[in-house]
Amino acid sequence: MTREDRPVIDEPVADFAIEELFLSRTDERGVIQSGNSVFARLAGYEWKELIGAPHRLIRHPDMPKGVFHLMWETLKAGHSFGGYVKNRSKDGRYYWVFAVVVPVEGGYLSVRLKPSAGVLDEVVKLYRRQGKAEAGGMTPEDSAKAVVQAVRDMGFWDYSAFMGYALGMEFTARAEAMGSFVPPGVRQFHEMGDHLGELMKEVKQVQDSFGRIRNSPANLIILGSRLQTNREAMKVVAQNYGLLAEELLRAISELAEGLEVLLNTAFDGRMGYCASFLYREAIEQFRLTEPNRETWGHEKEVEILVAALKRFSDAAIGGCSQIGSEVGRFTNLANQLRRQVSGLAVTRVICRIETAAIREETSGIDDVAEQLAIFQGELEQSLDRINLACQGLGTRADRLRAA
């Protein structure tokens, strides 16, 4: 019986406990090389059926191909991946997992836990939509892009932000359900996410505000050319403002780029922090419960797990340290932008001085000056809120380093 011929039963696998972690390792082609006993039990296969079989053997037909496209592109780029996966056991029943996959020597290693945080409900809806889209002809590549856009629509910066958030929520829910200790860094990363969300909102506000006055220099030139007096003076004002607008655009672009670096640093750190605890627990479970089967070397698998743990631990430690420096860098970018904005006030004053000396109708020029005043006010308010969010991030970064 082929994988496509196997039954699909809309019923969950019963014996999957919240405290269980299961793992599997594949080669670079996705062929199963090893796993633990929980993996084999949930899959419902004998080891002789699993070893050497493609990992898609347990893939559920409800899973969108776009999710796996996103996963493989992430892994091939050398990055870790986290995501919700619906698997199918040999008898046709299903079981959901949150998988944390990492590149290892010669292939990939995945540790999975049972979802319990409530995030899965939205994921099920998303996967159902993507499944229908793929059935209608959408390619896996386009489906992957749609998945990324969907998590952005949920309010996340990109998929990596969702990945870190979901893992943090699942890690916390699992620990609380088991009555286990929740490391303090998990809460710090969660609170950091609130500040990052505020930064995302304010940077977008800055970009939107600038978009509304971006054409003001050209408008000033056009309006000034219609004047009978002080035409050259207004032209100089417009040109100076044009140069200032270009400087503001560069500063805002640098601010957005700085935010992206800060976000990626924080999300990678959060992913590494939570994953390091999961992988440490997986190693302990593997050492205690797995026999030294003839199908592979027990110690070799432990060594691979330890190497993966080190990768996540290094990411967590490096992330905690780097977040502080990136917060400082981002704050400096915001302060530079604030200094450049002060030039707007000078431009507005000069503009009003020149128009005051003109006896002609200048309402159009006055309107442009008013737009500049509104923009400056909005920008200064956004920069104040950005500064507060950065202070909060800096505090969380200090606590993370101390955790």
N, C-alpha and C positions, 0 to 999 in steps of 0.2 A: 504494500500500500504506500503510495507516495504521500508527501506532505500535504498536497492539495486534496487528496482523497480522504484524509482523516476527518473524523466528525468534529463538529463545532457545537459544544454544549454550553448554553448560556447559564452556567452555574459555576461559582468559584470553587477552587480547590479548598477543602475544608481545613487541612492540617498545616496551616502556615501561621506560626505564632509570632507575635510582635517582637519578641526578643531574639528571634532567629535572624542571622545574617547568612546569605549564601553567596558563593563566589564561583567564578569560572574563568579560565584563561584560554585564549585562542592564539593561533599564529596570525601572521599579518594578513592572511586571506580570510580570517574569520572561522577557521576550522578548530574545533574544540580539542584542547590539549590536556586539560585537567579541570577539576572542580571539587567541591566538597559534597558531603553526603546530603545536605539539605537541597543542593542544586539537583542532584539525581532523584531525590524523593519527590520533589515538586514537579519535575519534568515527567516523572513516571517511566523513565527508561532504565534499562540495565547499563552498566558502565561500558560494556562491549558495544552497545548501540550509540553511546554518546561520544566516546573517544574516537577522533578521526572524522566525525560528522560535522557538517557546517552548522554554525550556531543558529542559523535561521530554521533549524529543525524545530525549535520551540517557539518560533515567531507566530503570533496570533494574526489571522487575516484582517482583524479590525485595525491593526497598526498601520498608520500612513507611511508610505515609503519615504515621504519627505523628512520624517523624523530621523530615519536611519541615514538618509543622505546627509543631513546636518551633522549627525554623530560622526560619520566616517570622514567628512571634510574636516571636522574639528580635530579628530584623532590623528589624521594624516599630517596635519599642520603641527603636530607635537604637543597639542594641548589636551587637558583632561576634559571629560564630558559628563554631565549629569542630566538625567531626564527620566520621565515616567515611561514605562514600557509594559504593555499587556502581553503576557506569554500564554501559550497553550500547552497543556500537558498532553501526554500520549492518548489519554482517554477522551480528550476534547474539551475538558474544563479549562477555565482560565485562572490566572493569578496576576495581579498587578504588583509591580515593584518600582522603587526608585533606584536607578542604577548609577553608580559612580565608576566611570571607566577611565583607565589611565594607560598610556603607552608604556610598555615594558620591553625589555630586550627580547626581540624575536616575535613580538606580537602585542596583545592587549590583555589587561586584567580588569575584571569587573566585580565589584562588591555591591550587593543589592540588599535593600531592607523593605519591609512591608510599609506602604504608605498609610498614614493615619492622621495627617495634619489638616485635612479638609481641602487642600489645594487641588486634589485629584478631580473634584467635581467639574471644575472649569476645564481641566485638561481633557476629560472625557468628551465634553461638548466640542472642544477644538478638534480633537482627533476624528470625531464623527463627521464634522464639516469637511475636514481634509480628505477623509476616506471617500466621501461623495464626490469631491472635486477630482480626485485621482481616477475614480471610476468613470468620470466624464471626460477623461483625457488629459488632465493636468500632469505634467512631468514631475518626477521626484525633485528635480532642481527647483522648479517653480513652487512646488508644494513646500519645500524647505523655506523658501523666501516668504511664503504665506504664513508659515508657522512663526517665523521671526517677527513679521509684521503684527501677527495676532498678539504676541506677548508685549509688543510695544503698545498696542491698543489697550492692553491691560494696565499700562502705566510704567512698564519697565523700559530701561534704556535700550537694552537689546537682549538676546537670548542668554548671554552670560549673566546678566543681572537677575533674570528669572531663575536661572540655574542655581545661583548662590542663595537666593531667597528661598527657593523650594527646599533645597538641602537643609538650610538652617531651620526651617519650619518642621521638616520631617524629623530631623535630629532631635529637636526639642520635644516634639510630641511623643516620640518613641521613648526618650529618657523619662519623661514625666509619667507615661503609662507604665513603665517598668519600675517607677520609684527610684530612678537612678539620679546621680548628681549631674546637673547641667553646668558645664564649665562657664565661668563668668564671661569669657570672650564671646560666647554665642550671643549673649544679650547685648554686649557692646557693639558687635557687628550689626545686630538688628537695629539698634538705636542709630548707628551710623547710617544705615539705609534711609532713615527718616531725614537726616540732614542732607544726604546726597539727593534725595527727591526734591528737597527745597532748592538746592543748587540748580538742579535740572530745570525747575520751573522758572527760576529767576534769570538764568542765562537765556532761556527761550524768550522771556519777557524783554530782555535787553535787545535781542536780535529783532523781535517784532517791532519794538519801539523805533529802533534805528531804521528799519524798513520803511516806516512812515515818513521819515524826513530825509531819506537818502537822496532824493531828487531836488532837495531845496536849493543847492548851489546853482543848478541849471535854471530853476525857476527864478532865482534872484537875477541871474544874467538876463533872462528874457524880460522880466519886469523892468529892470534897470535900463535896458535898451530902448524902452518906450518913453523914458523921461526926456524932458527938454533941458533940464538942469541937473548938475551933479551926476551925470551919466557915468563918467569915468570913475568917480569916487565909489559909486555903487558897484561898478564892475570889479574894482579892487576888493571890495568887501566880499563879493560873491566868490572871487577866485581864492581869497584867503580861507573862506569857509569851505570851499571845495577841497583845499589841501587838508584842512582839519577833519573833514568827513572821511577822507582816505585814511588818515591816521587812526580815526575812530574805528573804521572798518577793520583795519589790521589788528587793532587792540582787541576788538570783539571776537575776531577769528581766533586769535591766540587764547583768549579766555575760553572759547568753546573747545579748542584743542586741549587746553589744560584740564578742562573738566573731563574730557574723554579719558585722558591718562589717569586722572584721579579715580574715576569710576572703575576702570579696568583693574587698577591696583587694588582697590577695596574689594571688588567682587572676587578677584583671584585669591586674595587673602582669606576671605570668608569661606570660599570653597575649600581651600587648603586646610583651614582650621578645623572645620567640621569633618572633612574627609579623613584627616589624620587620626581623629578619635575613632571613627568607624573602622579604619584599616587596622588600628592597634587592637581593637576588640576582635576583629576578624582573625588576626594572627593568634590571639589567645584561644579563641574557639577552635581554630584549626589544629593547634598544637594539642589541645585537650581531647578533641572528639574524633579526629581523623586517623584511621589506621594507616600503617605504612604499606599501602597497597602496591602490588607488583606493577600496576599500570604506569606509575611514575615514582620519582624519588621524593619522599616526604620532605626531606631537608631542602631540596631544591625549591619546592613550592614555598616553603617558609622564607627562603632567601629572596625569592621574587616578591613576596608580600612585604618583606622588610624594606626592600629597595623602593617599592611603591609608597610605603609609609614615609620613608625619608623624603621622597619627592614632595609629598603633601606637607610634611612638617616644615621643610625648607620654604615652601611657598607661603605657609602661614607666618613663619618668623620673618621672612623677607617682606611679606605684605605689611605686617604690623609696623616694621621699621620704615618702609617706603611710604606708607600712608602719611606719616607725620611730615616727611620732607615734601611730598606732593601737595599737602595742604598749605604748607608755607609758600611753595611756588605759586599755587593758585591764588593765594591771598595777595602776593606781590603783583600778579597780573591784574587783579581787581583794583588795587591801589593805583597802578599805572593808568588804568582806564579812568579812574576818578580824577587824576591830575589832568588828563587830556580833556575831560569833560569841562573843566573849569574854563577852558578856552572858548567854550560856547557862550559863556556869560559876556566875555569881551566882545565877541562877534555881535551879540544882540545889542550891546550898548552902542557900539559903533554904528550899527545899522539904524538905531533910533536917532542917533545924533545926525546922521546924514539925511534921514527922512524929515527930521524937524526943520532942516534948512530948505526944504523943497516946498514950494507953494502949490505943486500939482497934487493930483489925487494919488495917494500912496497906500490905499487900503490893501492891495495885493501884497506889497512888501511887508506891511504891518502883520498880515496874516502869517507870512513865513516866519517872522520874528516870534509871533505867538506860538507857532508850532515848535520852534526851537526851545522856547521856554517850557512848554509842556514836556518835550522830550527830556530836557535836562532834569526836570523835577522827577519824572518817572525813573530815569536812569539812576539818579542819586538815591532814591528810595530802594531800588533793586540792589544797588551796591551796599547799602546799609544792611539789607537782609542777607546778602551774600556774606558779608563780614561776620554776622551773627552765626550763620550756618557753619562757616569756617572755624569759628571759635569752638562750636560744639564738636565738630569733627576732630579738631586738635585735642580736645579733652578726651574724647573716646580713644583716639590713637595713643595717648599717653597711658590710659588705663589698659589698653590692649597689650602694650609693651610690658606693663607691670603684671599682667594676668599670668 
